[in-house]
């Protein structure tokens, strides 16, 4: 057992998506490595994987990240 255990504390009304179990949690109930969030609502947390897919697709198709000059991501 760890001598100094870090407590997982969240704010009221924060929602998380547990990627290990596929469930929505109110407050950070699971380890950080297993959750996405926080989200403002249960519905937003339930859509976490879809939101991540959409953002990844946008990033992959963003010409600013695929330039030929080697300055990717610099604005």
C-alpha positions as CSV (number, residue, x, y, z in Angstrom):
1,X,0.0,0.0,0.0
2,X,1.3,3.4,-0.9
3,X,2.3,5.6,2.0
4,X,0.9,8.7,0.4
5,X,-2.2,8.0,-1.6
6,X,-3.4,10.8,-3.8
7,X,-7.1,11.3,-3.5
8,X,-9.2,11.6,-6.6
9,X,-11.3,14.7,-6.1
10,X,-13.7,16.2,-8.6
11,X,-16.2,19.1,-8.7
12,X,-19.9,18.5,-8.4
13,X,-21.5,18.1,-11.8
14,X,-18.4,16.7,-13.6
15,X,-19.0,13.7,-15.7
16,X,-16.4,11.2,-17.0
17,X,-16.3,8.4,-19.5
18,X,-14.5,5.2,-18.3
19,X,-12.8,3.8,-21.4
20,X,-12.1,0.4,-19.6
21,X,-15.7,-0.3,-18.7
22,X,-17.5,1.9,-21.3
23,X,-19.6,3.6,-18.6
24,X,-20.3,7.1,-17.6
25,X,-19.3,8.2,-14.1
26,X,-20.3,11.2,-12.0
27,X,-17.1,12.5,-10.6
28,X,-13.7,10.9,-11.1
29,X,-14.4,7.4,-9.7
30,X,-11.8,5.5,-11.7
31,X,-8.0,6.1,-12.3
32,X,-7.1,8.9,-14.7
33,X,-5.6,6.4,-17.2
34,X,-9.1,4.9,-17.6
35,X,-11.2,8.0,-18.0
36,X,-12.0,10.8,-20.4
37,X,-13.3,14.1,-19.2
38,X,-14.5,16.1,-17.4
39,X,-17.6,16.8,-19.3
40,X,-20.4,19.2,-18.3
41,X,-23.2,16.6,-18.7
42,X,-23.9,12.9,-18.7
43,X,-24.8,13.1,-22.4
44,X,-21.5,14.7,-23.3
45,X,-19.6,12.1,-21.4
46,X,-21.6,9.3,-23.1
47,X,-20.4,10.7,-26.5
48,X,-16.8,11.0,-25.5
49,X,-15.5,8.4,-27.9
50,X,-17.4,9.8,-30.8
51,X,-16.2,13.3,-30.0
52,X,-12.6,12.0,-29.9
53,X,-13.1,10.4,-33.3
54,X,-14.5,13.6,-34.8
55,X,-11.6,15.7,-33.4
56,X,-9.0,13.2,-34.6
57,X,-10.6,13.2,-38.1
58,X,-10.5,17.0,-38.1
59,X,-6.9,17.0,-37.1
60,X,-5.9,14.4,-39.7
61,X,-7.5,16.5,-42.4
62,X,-6.2,19.9,-41.2
63,X,-3.7,21.2,-43.8
64,X,-1.9,23.1,-41.1
65,X,-0.6,19.8,-39.8
66,X,0.4,18.4,-43.1
67,X,2.5,21.2,-44.7
68,X,5.6,20.4,-46.7
69,X,7.8,23.0,-44.9
70,X,8.3,21.0,-41.7
71,X,6.5,23.7,-39.5
72,X,3.6,21.5,-38.6
73,X,1.5,22.9,-35.8
74,X,3.2,26.3,-35.8
75,X,0.8,29.1,-36.4
